[in-house]
Amino acid sequence: MDDDELDLGEAAAFILGERPGLDEDTVWTVLKEIGDPPVRNADGMAVDLITRLHPDIRAPDVTVILSEWREYARIATESDWE
């Protein structure tokens, strides 16, 4: 894995730790479909993509996952994260 790549397993664990009410399968679906956390102004496209491909996933859940994913990415890239 490239040093710049985020670990999806760690991201999922972080998101589920921060938002235990989210469904684990939903979190994994969003992470795998998108690949990298989108920039904030791309949330609408990401939500649209996920809800079109997976109509059973609610848009508000996708929005929360994206927000927490960006937070994980911010923390993970800080030099003292580990």
N, C-alpha and C positions, 0 to 999 in steps of 0.2 A: 504494500500500500504506500502510496506517495505521502510524504509528510504533510502535504496540504489537504489531503482527503480526510473527511470526517468519518469516524467509525459509526455506522448505522446502528449497531447493537448498543453502543454507549449512548447514542442519541435517543434511541427508543427507551432505554432504561431511565435516562434523565427526564424525558417527557412524561413517562408513566409515573415517575417519582413526584414530579411537580403537579401532575394532573391525574391522580389515581382513578378518577371517574371515567376516564377515556377507555374505550375498548382497545385492547392490545392489538387485535387484528387490524383495526382502523388505523392505528398509529403506524404499524408496519406497512400497510398498503400505501399510505401517503408517502412515507419515506422512500419506499422502493419505486413508486411511480414517478416521483419528482427527482430523486437522485441527489440533489444538493438543495440546501435551503434557498428559496428564491429571495431576491431583494424585496423589500416591503411593498414597493409599488407594483410588483408582479403578483401579489396575492390573488387578485381577481382572476387572472388567467389560470393560476394554479388551482384555485377552488373550482373554477368552471371545468377544468380538465378532470379533476378527481370526481366531481359529482356527475359528470357525463359518463365516465368510464365505470363508475361504481355508484349507481343511483341510490343504493342503500346507505351511503355515507352522507351525513348531514353537513351542509356548508359551514355552520358555526363550529363544528368539531374540527374541520379542516383548518379553519382560520386559527383556532387555538393551537393546533399542532404546529402550524407554520411559525407562529409567534414563539412558542417554546423551542422549536428547532433552531431558530435564529439565536435565541438566548444561549442554547447549548453551544452553537458554533462560536459565538462571541467568547464564551468562557473557555472553550476547548483550545482556542487559538492564543489565549494569554500565556505568557511564558511560564507562569508558576502554576498552571493547571494541574500538572502531575506532581 
